[in-house]
Amino acid sequence: MIRVHHLNNSRSQRILWMLEELDQPYKIEHYERDSKTMLAPSSLKNVHPLGKAPVITDGALTIAESGAIIDYLAHTYGKNLLPEPGTQAWIDYTYWLHYAEGSLMPPLVMRLVFEKVKTSPMPFFVKPVARGIANKTIEIFIGPQIDTHMDFVETHLAKHTWFLGEELSAADFQMSFPLEAAVARGLVNDKQHPNIVAYVKRIHQRPAYKRALGRGGEYDFA
Ligand SMILES: N[C@@H](CCC(=O)N[C@@H](CS)C(=O)NCC(=O)O)C(=O)O
């Protein structure tokens, strides 16, 4: 039986969605973020040394990293979600699988960290300085990078219903999380990025997605 080590409000939601689409039985081990630090509990380190979600186990195998998990699940249980090797679609699948965590998530995480700096407890005389640095970093460096990524993804989704074309593929599970986060944090809107907003809505309407939400519990991005 597949076990998903699932952290509330996290990337592991995309794995639950995938397993529901695959109609594959699985068990969830639930972990709760610390309400102050938002970090995962240290018990997650018993499963994988980094203590991050998602991690899955399948028999004797332990697999970490969303992209590696999605690729493993697709090759093992859902070949219909994968394109033919050697085709352009296969290159595209590999691209989106790496792009989501390798290129798109870093500026989103950086923004989150700098937003946190603004509200973190600190001596009152440091606060305006810290807030000023955070605001400027977001305005000059991080914000424009996020805009470039969102424009890029928007242009792609203007021509494709799903990331590889007209059919849902394994690439969509991987791309779902950063785009859900971007919508939830108000980084995209109906006017400038209507196709990203519509894509996320399309995901949320799927019965398998709703089942995954029901099983996973708290998730602020849906
Ligand atoms: N690139 C990794 C990122 C894993 C990651 O950072 N997961 C977050 C959840 S969204 C986490 O576990 N955060 C809690 C912590 O760092 O303590 C993946 O896609 O699996």
The ligand as an SDF file (V2000), in Angstrom:
LIG
                    3D

 20 19  0  0  0  0  0  0  0  0999 V2000
   11.1470   20.6880   -3.8590 N   0  0  0  0  0  0  0  0  0  0  0  0
   10.5420   19.9660   -2.7650 C   0  0  0  0  0  0  0  0  0  0  0  0
   10.1030   20.9750   -1.7210 C   0  0  0  0  0  0  0  0  0  0  0  0
    9.6300   20.3290   -0.4450 C   0  0  0  0  0  0  0  0  0  0  0  0
    9.1670   21.3770    0.5640 C   0  0  0  0  0  0  0  0  0  0  0  0
    9.8100   22.4000    0.7760 O   0  0  0  0  0  0  0  0  0  0  0  0
    8.0220   21.1100    1.1960 N   0  0  0  0  0  0  0  0  0  0  0  0
    7.4510   22.0280    2.1460 C   0  0  0  0  0  0  0  0  0  0  0  0
    5.9430   21.9430    2.0660 C   0  0  0  0  0  0  0  0  0  0  0  0
    5.2250   22.8330    0.7660 S   0  0  0  0  0  0  0  0  0  0  0  0
    7.7940   21.6270    3.5670 C   0  0  0  0  0  0  0  0  0  0  0  0
    7.8940   20.4630    3.8700 O   0  0  0  0  0  0  0  0  0  0  0  0
    7.8920   22.6220    4.4520 N   0  0  0  0  0  0  0  0  0  0  0  0
    8.0340   22.4180    5.8650 C   0  0  0  0  0  0  0  0  0  0  0  0
    9.4310   22.5880    6.3620 C   0  0  0  0  0  0  0  0  0  0  0  0
   10.3070   23.0320    5.6060 O   0  0  0  0  0  0  0  0  0  0  0  0
    9.6560   22.3260    7.5580 O   0  0  0  0  0  0  0  0  0  0  0  0
    9.3790   19.1380   -3.3240 C   0  0  0  0  0  0  0  0  0  0  0  0
    8.7830   19.5570   -4.3160 O   0  0  0  0  0  0  0  0  0  0  0  0
    9.0670   18.0730   -2.7820 O   0  0  0  0  0  0  0  0  0  0  0  0
  1  2  1  0
  2  3  1  0
  2 18  1  0
  3  4  1  0
  4  5  1  0
  5  6  2  0
  5  7  1  0
  7  8  1  0
  8  9  1  0
  8 11  1  0
  9 10  1  0
 11 12  2  0
 11 13  1  0
 13 14  1  0
 14 15  1  0
 15 16  2  0
 15 17  1  0
 18 19  2  0
 18 20  1  0
M  END
$$$$
